[in-house]
Amino acid sequence: MEESLWWVDYVLRSNDTSHLRPLGRHQYWFQRRALDVWFFTFVILVGIKVIVVSLLKQFVYYFINLSQKLRIYASLQRVKLE
């Protein structure tokens, strides 16, 4: 309690209390809430997700086409044997 009274008295006595003011008062509202950092992280994660999904799609389409080609090739082989 005594220390808090000393600080109140110090603030009332001194004219320059700029060092006691919060630094966040000079920041934009989205910087104070770290929204720029969250947005950057969100964009990176969405970008990674898009890349992974597109690679998985290409992988699946490749194997579907491969299996269809193998089925066609096997049916042609059966026709030639008969």
Secondary structure per residue as TSV (DSSP state, phi and psi in degrees):
chain	resnum	aa	ss	phi	psi
A	1	M	-	360.0	-40.5
A	2	E	H	-65.1	-37.9
A	3	E	H	-67.4	-39.3
A	4	S	H	-65.5	-37.5
A	5	L	H	-65.2	-37.6
A	6	W	H	-63.1	-41.7
A	7	W	H	-67.7	-38.1
A	8	V	H	-63.4	-43.6
A	9	D	H	-63.6	-39.7
A	10	Y	H	-62.3	-44.1
A	11	V	H	-64.5	-40.3
A	12	L	H	-68.7	-33.3
A	13	R	H	-76.5	-40.6
A	14	S	-	-88.1	150.1
A	15	N	S	-90.8	-29.0
A	16	D	-	-102.9	98.2
A	17	T	-	-115.0	27.0
A	18	S	G	-66.7	-26.8
A	19	H	G	-72.0	-14.3
A	20	L	G	-91.7	-9.8
A	21	R	S	-78.7	147.6
A	22	P	-	-70.0	144.1
A	23	L	G	-72.7	-20.9
A	24	G	G	-68.9	-11.3
A	25	R	G	-70.3	-18.0
A	26	H	G	-96.1	1.4
A	27	Q	S	-97.8	155.2
A	28	Y	-	-71.4	160.8
A	29	W	H	-63.6	-34.9
A	30	F	H	-75.2	-23.9
A	31	Q	H	-75.8	-36.6
A	32	R	H	-64.4	-33.4
A	33	R	T	-93.8	5.2
A	34	A	T	58.4	32.5
A	35	L	H	-69.2	-28.3
A	36	D	H	-66.2	-37.2
A	37	V	H	-69.3	-44.6
A	38	W	H	-62.4	-40.9
A	39	F	H	-64.4	-44.1
A	40	F	H	-60.7	-44.3
A	41	T	H	-62.9	-42.2
A	42	F	H	-62.0	-43.9
A	43	V	H	-63.7	-42.3
A	44	I	H	-63.3	-45.4
A	45	L	H	-65.1	-40.1
A	46	V	H	-65.7	-40.1
A	47	G	H	-61.5	-43.2
A	48	I	H	-63.8	-41.0
A	49	K	H	-63.4	-42.9
A	50	V	H	-62.3	-42.5
A	51	I	H	-64.3	-45.0
A	52	V	H	-64.5	-44.0
A	53	V	H	-64.5	-42.3
A	54	S	H	-66.3	-38.2
A	55	L	H	-65.4	-40.0
A	56	L	H	-65.3	-39.2
A	57	K	H	-61.8	-46.2
A	58	Q	H	-62.7	-40.0
A	59	F	H	-62.6	-46.0
A	60	V	H	-66.2	-46.3
A	61	Y	H	-61.4	-37.9
A	62	Y	H	-61.6	-46.2
A	63	F	H	-73.2	-29.9
A	64	I	H	-66.2	-46.6
A	65	N	H	-63.4	-38.2
A	66	L	H	-64.9	-42.6
A	67	S	H	-67.2	-36.6
A	68	Q	H	-65.9	-41.2
A	69	K	H	-64.4	-38.4
A	70	L	H	-67.5	-37.3
A	71	R	H	-64.3	-43.5
A	72	I	H	-64.2	-42.9
A	73	Y	H	-63.9	-41.5
A	74	A	H	-66.0	-39.1
A	75	S	H	-68.5	-34.6
A	76	L	H	-67.3	-36.8
A	77	Q	H	-65.7	-39.4
A	78	R	H	-64.6	-39.5
A	79	V	H	-65.1	-41.7
A	80	K	H	-66.2	-32.5
A	81	L	H	-72.9	-29.1
A	82	E	-	-81.1	360.0
